[in-house]
Amino acid sequence: MKYVSRLATLKELLAKDGYGAAALVPGPNLFYLTGLSMGTSERVTMAVVPVQGEPFIICPMLEAE
């Protein structure tokens, strides 16, 4: 539940400051907000947290699980 609360707080701050979404790349911020520990690679990997709608992840098929 702590991750849901953290994402909700992020969404509130984004809306307050006039942003539509946040993009998080692998590292401490992604881990803190989602609990996902992913390594960096030459291919795009990021979590997108839109103010409206559900967060989603863009990643290579090899990382999908």
N, C-alpha and C positions, 0 to 999 in steps of 0.2 A: 504494500500500500504506500510505502514511502516514495516510490518512483512515480505513482499516480499523482501524489501531492506535489512533487517537485515539477512534474510536467505541467500541472495546472498553474502553479506559480509562474513558471516560465511563460505560459500562454497569456496570463494576466499582464505581466510586465511587457511583453511584446505588443499587446493591444494598447496598453497605456501609452507606449512610446510611438505608436503609429506604424509598427511593422506588421507584415502579413505572415511571416514565418521565420523560423531559425533553422539553419543547417549546421549540424554537428558532425565533425569528423572524428575518427577513432582517437581516443586519448582520455584524459581525466574528465573532461566535461561530459562526454558521451557516457562514460561509466557512471558518473555521479547522477546523471539524469535518468538513465535507463537500466543500469546494472549490466550492460553489455560490455564485455571486454574483447575488443577486436583489434587486430594488428593493422598497421598501414600496409599498403601495397601499391603497385603501379596502376591499379584499376580503381575507379571511383567507388568509395564506400562512405556513406553518410546517412545520418538520420535527419529527416525533415519533420519539424514540429510546426504545423500551421496553426494560426490562431483559431481558425474555424476548421473543424474536421479532426480526423484521427492522425496521429503521427505515423510515419512509414519510413522504411529503410530502403535505400538504393545500394545494392552490393552485387558483386560477381556471383554467379550461380554456385561456385565452389564454396562460398561463405553463407549461402542461404539458410542452412540449418542453424 
